[in-house]
Amino acid sequence: MAGDRPALVTGGSGGIGAAIVRRLVAAGCRVHFSHLGQAEEAAALCRELAGRATAHESDCADEAAVAALHEQVRPLVLVHCAGIARDRPIWRQEPADFDAVHAVNLRGAWLQVRAAAPTMREAGWGRIVLIGSINGSRGKFGQTAYASSKAGLHGLAFSAAKELGRRGVTVNVVEPGWIDTPMTRAVPAEFRRAACEETLTGRLGRPEDVAAAVAFLCSEEAGQITGQVLRVDGGQLL
């Protein structure tokens, strides 16, 4: 694994992000994670991990906030998990919704990678994982904003991988399918059933499935894997 190197997980206070934080802590990383307005959840995770992770309230869409966080943490492992969705058909979508989703999901990812690059280049080692979605590869009704923001992570990762690879830095995307989280449990049961029927494994994904894939891509063993999209979807997209 990445040893005791400093790691930063954005959007790490719940669901998939919290599972990634737990997995990186178990692997021995010095983990920091960001959240925005989720102080209670962040504090609970820190208590659960007995102080082995540090929470930071930080807006990943704010350039100054991102720069300040990276100056403090100087991560050699970066996982951009923060994301939002404002789903509705395009004829009912407001430009402000589109801008808000892209500000966090895509521009926020770009800001994080940009801020991390100097530290990783100087160290000659780095691992960057961007959390996408299979809907970024296939599209989804009502998700022109969300799906396009996740699709944009492909171009960001592929280009950054070419720019940073010679300095020992890998950049990859993990694309989850439907993951069973408190948020998705609130979705009507018929949609959950449809997603499960799409999978080849016959079950919905768990946050731990995504965390395991992320941990591998952040490991020493994954040093020759870069510019890739790894789907954790139980074959849902096939």
C-alpha positions in Angstrom: 0.0 0.0 0.0 1.0 3.6 0.1 2.6 3.3 3.5 2.3 6.2 5.9 2.1 8.7 3.1 -0.3 11.6 3.6 -3.7 11.0 1.8 -6.5 13.4 1.1 -10.1 12.2 0.4 -12.5 14.9 -0.6 -16.1 14.2 0.3 -15.0 11.7 2.9 -17.7 12.1 5.6 -20.2 9.5 4.5 -21.1 6.7 2.1 -18.4 5.9 -0.4 -16.1 8.6 0.9 -16.1 7.3 4.4 -15.5 3.7 3.2 -12.4 5.0 1.3 -11.2 6.8 4.4 -11.5 3.7 6.5 -9.7 1.6 3.9 -6.8 4.0 3.6 -6.5 4.3 7.4 -6.4 0.5 7.6 -3.6 0.5 5.0 -1.5 2.8 7.1 -1.9 6.2 5.4 -2.1 9.4 7.3 -5.6 10.3 6.1 -7.2 13.7 5.9 -10.6 14.1 4.5 -12.7 17.1 3.6 -16.4 17.8 3.9 -18.7 20.7 3.5 -21.4 21.3 6.1 -21.3 17.7 7.5 -19.4 18.4 10.8 -21.5 15.9 12.8 -20.8 13.0 10.4 -17.2 14.0 10.1 -16.7 14.1 13.8 -18.4 10.7 14.2 -16.0 9.1 11.6 -13.0 10.6 13.4 -14.2 9.1 16.7 -14.8 5.7 15.0 -11.2 5.8 13.7 -9.8 6.8 17.1 -8.1 9.9 15.7 -6.3 8.2 12.9 -8.1 10.5 10.4 -8.4 14.3 10.4 -11.4 16.1 9.1 -11.3 19.5 7.3 -14.3 21.6 6.3 -13.4 22.8 2.9 -15.3 23.8 -0.3 -13.7 21.8 -3.1 -15.2 24.2 -5.7 -13.4 27.2 -4.1 -9.9 27.8 -5.5 -8.5 29.5 -2.3 -10.0 26.8 0.0 -8.4 24.0 -2.1 -5.0 25.7 -2.1 -5.1 26.2 1.6 -6.1 22.6 2.3 -3.3 21.3 0.1 -0.7 23.6 1.7 -1.7 22.1 5.0 -1.9 18.4 4.0 0.5 18.1 1.0 -1.0 14.8 0.0 0.8 12.1 -2.0 -2.5 10.2 -2.3 -5.5 12.1 -3.6 -9.0 10.7 -4.0 -11.6 13.1 -5.3 -14.9 11.7 -4.1 -16.9 14.9 -3.5 -19.9 15.2 -5.8 -23.4 16.5 -6.1 -26.3 15.8 -8.4 -29.3 18.0 -9.4 -31.2 15.7 -11.6 -34.0 16.7 -13.9 -34.7 16.5 -17.7 -32.8 19.1 -19.7 -35.9 21.1 -20.6 -36.5 21.6 -16.9 -32.8 22.2 -15.9 -31.6 25.6 -14.9 -28.2 26.8 -16.0 -27.4 27.4 -12.3 -28.0 23.6 -11.6 -25.6 22.7 -14.4 -22.9 25.1 -13.2 -23.2 23.9 -9.6 -22.8 20.3 -10.5 -19.8 20.9 -12.7 -18.2 23.2 -10.1 -18.0 20.4 -7.6 -17.7 17.3 -9.8 -15.4 18.4 -12.6 -13.9 21.8 -11.8 -13.4 20.7 -8.2 -11.6 17.6 -9.4 -9.4 19.8 -11.6 -8.6 22.1 -8.8 -7.6 19.2 -6.5 -5.3 17.6 -9.2 -3.8 21.0 -10.0 -3.1 21.7 -6.3 -1.6 18.2 -5.7 0.6 18.0 -8.7 3.6 20.1 -7.4 3.9 18.1 -4.2 3.7 14.8 -6.1 6.1 15.9 -8.8 8.6 17.0 -6.2 8.3 13.7 -4.4 8.6 11.6 -7.6 5.6 9.6 -6.4 1.8 10.1 -6.3 -1.5 8.4 -6.7 -4.6 10.2 -7.9 -8.1 8.5 -8.1 -11.1 10.4 -9.4 -14.5 8.9 -8.4 -16.7 8.9 -11.5 -19.9 7.0 -12.3 -21.0 4.5 -15.0 -23.5 7.2 -16.0 -20.5 9.2 -17.2 -19.9 6.5 -19.7 -23.5 5.7 -20.7 -25.6 8.7 -19.8 -28.8 8.6 -17.9 -32.2 10.2 -18.3 -32.4 13.4 -16.2 -28.6 13.6 -15.7 -27.3 15.8 -18.4 -25.5 17.8 -15.8 -24.3 15.0 -13.6 -23.3 12.5 -16.4 -21.5 15.2 -18.4 -19.5 16.2 -15.3 -18.5 12.6 -14.6 -17.7 12.1 -18.3 -15.3 15.0 -18.1 -13.3 13.2 -15.5 -12.1 10.8 -18.3 -10.4 13.7 -20.2 -9.0 15.2 -17.0 -7.5 11.9 -15.9 -6.1 10.9 -19.3 -4.5 14.2 -19.8 -3.1 14.5 -16.3 -1.8 10.9 -16.5 0.2 12.0 -19.6 1.5 15.1 -17.9 2.5 13.4 -14.6 3.5 9.9 -15.5 7.2 10.5 -15.9 7.3 11.8 -12.4 6.0 8.7 -10.8 2.4 9.9 -10.5 -0.6 7.8 -11.6 -4.0 9.1 -12.4 -7.1 6.9 -12.7 -10.9 7.0 -12.6 -13.1 4.5 -10.6 -16.6 4.3 -11.9 -19.1 2.8 -9.5 -22.4 1.5 -10.6 -25.4 1.6 -8.2 -23.9 1.5 -4.7 -26.0 0.7 -1.6 -25.7 3.8 0.6 -28.2 5.7 2.8 -28.7 8.2 -0.1 -29.6 5.5 -2.6 -31.8 3.6 -0.1 -34.1 6.6 -0.3 -34.7 6.1 -4.0 -38.0 4.3 -4.9 -37.7 0.5 -4.7 -38.5 0.0 -8.3 -35.3 1.8 -9.4 -33.2 -0.2 -6.9 -34.7 -3.4 -8.3 -34.0 -2.3 -11.9 -30.4 -1.5 -11.1 -29.9 -4.9 -9.3 -31.4 -6.7 -12.3 -28.9 -5.0 -14.6 -25.9 -6.5 -12.6 -24.3 -9.8 -13.5 -23.5 -10.4 -9.8 -27.1 -10.2 -8.8 -26.5 -7.6 -6.0 -26.0 -3.9 -5.6 -22.5 -2.7 -4.9 -21.3 -1.7 -1.4 -19.1 1.2 -0.5 -16.5 -1.2 0.5 -16.3 -2.6 -3.1 -15.4 0.9 -4.3 -12.9 1.5 -1.5 -11.1 -1.8 -2.3 -10.6 -0.7 -5.9 -9.4 2.7 -4.8 -7.0 1.2 -2.3 -5.5 -1.0 -5.0 -5.0 1.9 -7.4 -3.3 3.9 -4.5 -0.9 1.0 -3.8 2.7 0.5 -4.8 1.6 -2.5 -6.8 -0.5 -0.3 -9.1 2.4 1.8 -10.2 2.1 0.7 -13.8 -1.6 1.4 -14.0 -2.5 4.9 -15.1 -4.9 6.7 -17.4 -7.5 3.9 -16.8 -11.2 3.7 -16.0 -12.0 0.9 -13.6 -15.7 0.1 -13.3 -17.0 -1.3 -10.0 -20.5 -2.1 -11.1 -21.0 -5.8 -11.0 -21.2 -5.8 -14.8 -24.1 -3.4 -14.7 -22.9 -1.5 -17.8 -22.4 -4.6 -20.0 
